[in-house]
């Protein structure tokens, strides 16, 4: 394989077009196109397909791109390591997949142990759909997946659940919005504008039964897979939003936010999923130990 051809392909895929790649590599678009054609001839399959004026990766292209990412990222890492002063330890790479339903405040707290550890870690974090992350974990392209749901029992992935802990859920609103709501919690949620997590998330799936159980009918403003976006909209006063009670202090620091109430019968759990039954990776061990003894300690008792 000619790795110059692979680099040209990788650059086009990353930047989203031949012209952008040509400007970045200081060559002509014709040179880029010709080199990619040679790489496609080598593989015997097309790597791109035209979609309007843009290029999309084919299935083979997606596979080649994922390997090219590893190849050139490792090359960059090698360059950095060789240039380091003698005696400096090489950081341990920790490749983390984060299911998009997991609150970003939870993720940031879970990553603290490896970001502040005496041992040097290089954290590579990818956020994606849960099933896509499990596929990457299965082929050892990730060391762990952070999720709010355990590995489904009917999924043919040789991996293991490691529960970090759980928390009851709090309902929050800006003070301005809270002043317009009537009654005590949970009755104040009835008729209130609500920002709900996506139905594919564990909390989203539990929310509808919880509302029905308490005979509440909020006005659903929208459902959001991205927890960070949901929290931002909540901070802006667009609706009532939810967060794990373990993050209560952090949520209130986000702005002029008040806790409407805690729902002890509405809980959210968090898991690390790995291909190891017994955790041996030092980064994974640091995250799980700190979560169980710190963030979720009170809730695990």
C-alpha positions in Angstrom: 0.0 0.0 0.0 1.2 3.5 -0.8 0.7 5.5 2.4 0.9 8.8 0.5 -2.3 7.8 -1.3 -3.8 6.8 2.0 -2.9 10.2 3.5 -4.5 12.1 0.6 -7.7 10.0 1.0 -7.7 10.6 4.8 -7.3 14.3 4.3 -10.2 14.5 1.8 -12.4 12.5 4.2 -11.5 14.7 7.2 -11.9 18.0 5.5 -14.9 17.1 3.4 -13.7 17.8 -0.1 -10.9 17.5 -2.7 -10.4 21.3 -3.0 -10.1 21.8 0.7 -7.6 18.8 0.9 -5.6 20.2 -1.9 -5.3 23.6 -0.2 -4.3 21.9 3.0 -1.6 19.7 1.4 -0.5 22.4 -1.0 -1.0 20.3 -4.2 -3.5 20.5 -7.0 -7.0 19.0 -6.9 -6.0 16.9 -9.9 -3.1 15.4 -7.9 -5.5 14.5 -5.0 -8.0 12.9 -7.3 -5.4 10.9 -9.2 -3.8 9.6 -5.9 -7.2 8.5 -4.6 -8.0 6.8 -7.8 -4.8 4.8 -7.5 -5.8 3.8 -3.9 -9.2 2.7 -5.1 -7.5 0.6 -7.8 -5.3 -1.0 -5.1 -8.4 -1.9 -3.0 -10.5 -2.8 -6.0 -13.5 -0.8 -4.6 -14.6 2.8 -4.6 -13.9 4.8 -1.5 -16.2 7.8 -2.2 -19.6 8.2 -3.8 -21.0 11.5 -5.1 -24.0 13.0 -3.3 -24.9 16.2 -5.1 -21.9 18.4 -5.0 -20.4 16.6 -2.0 -18.6 13.3 -1.5 -19.8 10.6 0.9 -17.7 7.7 2.1 -18.7 4.2 0.8 -18.8 1.3 3.2 -15.2 0.5 2.2 -14.3 4.1 2.6 -15.6 4.2 6.1 -13.6 1.2 7.0 -10.4 2.6 5.3 -11.0 5.9 7.1 -11.2 4.3 10.5 -7.9 2.5 10.0 -6.3 5.7 8.5 -7.3 7.6 11.6 -5.4 5.1 13.7 -2.4 5.0 11.4 -1.9 8.8 11.2 -2.8 9.5 14.8 -0.2 6.9 15.9 2.3 8.6 13.5 1.6 12.0 15.2 2.0 10.4 18.6 5.3 8.8 17.6 6.6 12.2 16.5 5.6 13.8 19.8 7.1 10.9 21.9 10.4 11.0 20.1 10.7 14.7 20.5 10.1 14.6 24.2 13.0 15.0 26.6 14.6 11.7 27.7 13.1 10.2 30.8 9.5 11.5 30.1 7.1 8.5 30.3 4.9 7.7 27.4 1.2 8.4 28.3 -1.1 5.5 28.5 -3.8 5.9 25.8 -7.4 5.6 27.0 -10.0 5.4 24.3 -13.5 6.2 25.6 -16.8 6.0 23.8 -19.6 8.1 25.4 -23.2 7.3 24.6 -24.8 10.6 23.6 -27.6 10.2 26.2 -25.1 10.4 29.1 -25.1 13.9 30.7 -21.9 15.8 29.9 -21.6 16.9 33.6 -21.5 13.2 34.5 -18.9 12.5 31.8 -16.6 15.4 33.0 -16.8 14.2 36.6 -16.0 10.6 35.6 -13.0 11.7 33.6 -11.5 13.8 36.4 -9.4 10.8 37.8 -7.5 10.2 34.6 -7.1 13.9 33.7 -5.6 14.7 37.1 -3.7 11.4 37.8 0.0 11.3 38.4 0.3 8.7 35.7 0.1 10.3 32.3 -2.9 9.4 30.2 -3.8 10.4 26.7 -7.6 10.4 26.6 -9.3 9.9 23.3 -13.0 10.5 23.7 -15.7 9.7 21.0 -19.4 10.5 21.4 -21.8 8.4 19.3 -24.9 6.3 19.3 -24.8 3.4 21.8 -24.9 0.6 19.2 -22.2 2.2 17.1 -19.9 2.5 20.1 -20.5 -1.2 21.0 -19.5 -2.2 17.5 -16.2 -0.2 18.0 -15.7 -1.8 21.4 -16.1 -5.2 19.9 -13.2 -4.8 17.6 -11.0 -3.2 20.3 -11.1 0.3 18.9 -12.4 1.5 22.3 -11.3 0.6 25.8 -14.6 1.4 27.4 -18.1 2.7 26.7 -19.8 5.1 29.2 -23.6 4.5 29.1 -26.8 5.0 31.0 -27.9 1.5 30.0 -26.2 -1.9 30.4 -25.2 -4.0 27.5 -28.4 -5.5 26.0 -28.6 -9.3 26.7 -29.6 -10.1 23.1 -26.7 -8.3 21.6 -23.9 -10.6 20.3 -21.0 -8.5 21.6 -18.5 -10.2 23.9 -18.4 -7.5 26.6 -19.2 -7.0 30.2 -21.2 -4.4 32.3 -19.6 -2.7 35.2 -22.2 -0.6 37.1 -20.7 2.6 38.4 -23.8 3.7 40.4 -27.1 5.4 40.2 -29.0 8.5 41.3 -32.5 9.8 41.8 -33.5 12.5 39.4 -34.1 16.2 40.2 -36.3 18.6 38.2 -34.9 22.0 37.7 -36.0 25.4 36.2 -34.8 29.0 36.1 -36.1 31.0 39.1 -38.1 33.1 36.6 -39.9 30.0 35.2 -40.3 28.4 38.6 -42.1 31.5 39.8 -44.8 30.9 37.2 -45.5 27.3 38.3 -48.1 26.6 40.9 -48.2 23.9 43.6 -45.5 21.8 45.2 -43.4 19.2 43.5 -44.3 17.1 41.6 -47.7 18.8 40.9 -45.9 22.0 39.7 -44.7 20.0 36.7 -48.3 19.5 35.5 -48.9 21.9 32.6 -45.3 23.2 32.8 -43.1 23.4 29.7 -40.8 20.3 29.8 -37.5 19.6 28.0 -37.3 15.8 27.9 -34.4 13.5 27.1 -34.7 11.4 24.0 -36.9 8.3 24.2 -33.9 6.1 23.3 -32.1 7.1 26.5 -32.8 5.2 29.7 -34.2 8.3 31.5 -36.4 9.1 28.5 -37.9 5.7 28.5 -38.7 5.9 32.3 -40.1 9.5 32.1 -43.5 8.7 30.5 -44.4 6.0 33.0 -43.3 8.3 35.9 -45.5 11.1 34.6 -48.5 8.8 34.2 -48.0 7.3 37.6 -48.2 10.8 39.2 -51.0 11.9 36.8 -48.9 14.7 35.3 -49.4 16.2 31.9 -46.6 18.8 31.2 -46.4 20.6 27.9 -43.7 18.9 26.0 -41.4 21.5 24.4 -39.2 18.9 22.8 -37.1 15.7 23.1 -33.3 16.0 22.9 -30.7 13.2 22.5 -28.0 15.8 23.3 -28.0 16.3 27.0 -25.7 19.4 26.8 -28.2 21.1 24.4 -31.1 20.2 26.7 -29.3 21.7 29.7 -28.5 24.9 27.7 -32.1 25.3 26.8 -33.1 24.8 30.4 -30.6 27.4 31.5 -32.2 29.8 29.0 -35.6 29.3 30.6 -37.3 27.3 27.8 -38.6 24.6 30.1 -38.2 22.4 33.1 -35.3 20.0 32.8 -33.9 17.0 34.7 -30.5 16.0 36.0 -29.1 13.3 38.4 -29.2 14.5 42.0 -25.5 13.6 42.3 -24.9 16.7 40.2 -27.3 19.0 42.1 -24.6 21.5 43.2 -23.1 21.6 39.7 -26.4 22.2 38.0 -27.3 25.1 40.3 -24.0 26.7 39.6 -24.8 26.8 35.9 -26.9 29.9 36.4 -30.0 31.2 38.1 -31.3 27.6 38.5 -33.5 26.3 41.3 -34.4 22.7 42.2 -38.2 22.2 41.9 -38.0 18.8 43.6 -36.4 15.4 43.8 -38.1 12.3 42.3 -36.9 9.3 44.4 -38.9 6.9 42.3 -37.2 8.1 39.0 -33.6 7.0 38.9 -30.8 7.0 36.4 -27.9 4.4 36.4 -24.5 4.6 34.8 -22.3 1.9 33.4 -18.8 1.2 32.1 -18.9 -1.5 29.4 -15.6 -3.2 28.5 -14.4 -6.4 26.8 -12.7 -7.3 30.1 -14.6 -9.2 32.7 -12.0 -8.1 35.3 -10.8 -4.6 34.7 -7.0 -4.4 34.1 -6.6 -1.1 32.1 -5.3 1.5 34.6 -7.5 4.3 33.2 -10.7 2.2 33.3 -9.8 1.1 36.8 -9.3 4.7 37.9 -12.7 5.8 36.5 -14.6 3.0 38.0 -13.0 3.1 41.4 -13.4 6.9 41.7 -17.0 6.8 40.6 -18.0 4.1 43.1 -16.1 5.7 46.0 -16.7 9.3 45.1 -19.5 10.5 42.8 -21.9 7.7 43.4 -20.7 6.6 46.9 -23.7 7.8 48.8 -26.1 6.3 46.3 -24.3 2.9 46.3 -24.7 2.4 50.0 
